[in-house]
């Protein structure tokens, strides 16, 4: 069984979305700035979405995903991303943690809807085999996984922006967790810090 890697992008003040995130506004008002590093610079929801990472961001990202065999995301992230156009863009099956199972898309599109974190992780591990499983957000799913003690690696990419409002990564989180810095990769658009979760 591979590792469980939780990764997410935050603002300097700890927000993972701007205000009013969801299907209409994606990452919320101003939240697209969090993912400039993914797109290689400024982008908008109205324009074409090119994935043109800088060399510095690729040096962080490519090793991170090289051994991924599947992943878990929350329904909010799935909806805010517009279901990635209806097809899973990530390695392996993407398990979507949701209480609403009635609109499960065709499994051939790479999505599997389940209810409950334990069930989601079991499905993701089954799909991934010996490869790693990612937990890509949103914040609530990452918090649940940290509380459950199942995260081996936590990756936080910090974008150089202060959003001032939105959803915070650790809002309401009360568990004491020790982390060990494994690597730091700075770029023009983010500082990517990889932590081992100390058990």
HUFEN-V858230 format. One record per backbone hydrogen bond with DSSP energy under -0.5 kcal/mol. NH is the residue of the N-H (numbers start at 1). CO is the residue of the C=O. E is the energy in kcal/mol with one decimal. If there is no record, write none. Layout:
BEGIN
[[NH/CO/E] [NH/CO/E]]
END
This chain:
BEGIN
[[2/129/-0.7] [2/131/-1.1] [5/3/-0.6] [5/133/-2.9] [6/4/-0.6] [6/153/-2.8] [7/5/-0.5] [7/135/-2.3] [8/155/-1.9] [10/157/-2.8] [11/15/-2.0] [12/161/-2.6] [13/161/-0.5] [14/11/-1.9] [16/167/-3.5] [17/167/-0.9] [18/27/-3.5] [19/29/-0.5] [21/18/-0.6] [22/26/-2.1] [26/22/-2.6] [28/25/-1.3] [29/19/-3.0] [31/28/-1.7] [32/28/-0.5] [33/30/-1.4] [34/31/-1.9] [35/32/-1.3] [36/33/-1.3] [39/35/-1.7] [40/36/-1.6] [41/36/-2.0] [50/48/-0.9] [52/39/-0.5] [52/50/-0.9] [58/54/-2.6] [59/55/-2.1] [60/56/-0.8] [61/57/-2.9] [62/58/-2.4] [64/60/-1.0] [65/61/-1.9] [66/62/-0.9] [68/65/-1.6] [69/132/-3.2] [70/132/-0.9] [71/93/-1.9] [72/134/-2.5] [73/95/-2.3] [74/137/-2.1] [75/97/-1.5] [78/74/-2.0] [79/75/-2.9] [80/76/-2.7] [81/77/-2.0] [82/79/-1.8] [83/78/-2.8] [84/81/-1.3] [85/82/-1.7] [86/83/-2.2] [87/84/-1.0] [88/109/-2.7] [93/69/-0.5] [94/110/-3.0] [95/71/-3.2] [95/93/-0.7] [96/94/-0.5] [96/112/-2.6] [97/73/-3.1] [97/95/-0.6] [98/96/-0.7] [98/114/-3.1] [101/99/-0.9] [104/101/-1.2] [109/106/-2.7] [110/107/-2.0] [112/94/-2.0] [114/96/-2.4] [120/116/-2.4] [121/117/-2.8] [122/118/-2.3] [123/119/-2.4] [124/120/-2.4] [125/121/-2.8] [126/122/-2.3] [127/123/-2.4] [128/124/-2.4] [129/125/-1.9] [131/128/-2.1] [132/67/-2.7] [133/3/-2.9] [134/70/-2.2] [135/5/-2.8] [136/72/-2.3] [136/134/-0.6] [142/138/-1.8] [143/139/-2.7] [144/140/-2.5] [145/141/-2.2] [146/142/-2.3] [147/143/-2.6] [148/144/-2.2] [149/145/-0.5] [149/146/-0.8] [150/145/-2.0] [151/145/-0.6] [152/4/-2.1] [153/4/-2.0] [154/195/-2.4] [155/6/-3.2] [156/154/-0.5] [156/193/-2.4] [157/8/-2.4] [157/155/-0.5] [158/156/-0.6] [158/191/-2.6] [159/10/-3.1] [159/157/-0.7] [161/159/-2.4] [163/161/-0.6] [167/17/-0.6] [169/14/-2.5] [171/168/-0.8] [173/170/-1.9] [177/175/-0.6] [180/196/-2.5] [182/194/-3.3] [183/194/-1.5] [185/192/-2.8] [186/184/-0.5] [187/190/-2.3] [191/158/-1.8] [192/185/-2.8] [192/190/-0.5] [193/156/-2.4] [193/191/-0.7] [194/183/-2.7] [194/192/-0.5] [195/154/-3.1] [195/193/-0.5] [196/180/-3.0] [197/152/-2.6] [198/178/-2.5] [198/196/-0.6]]
END
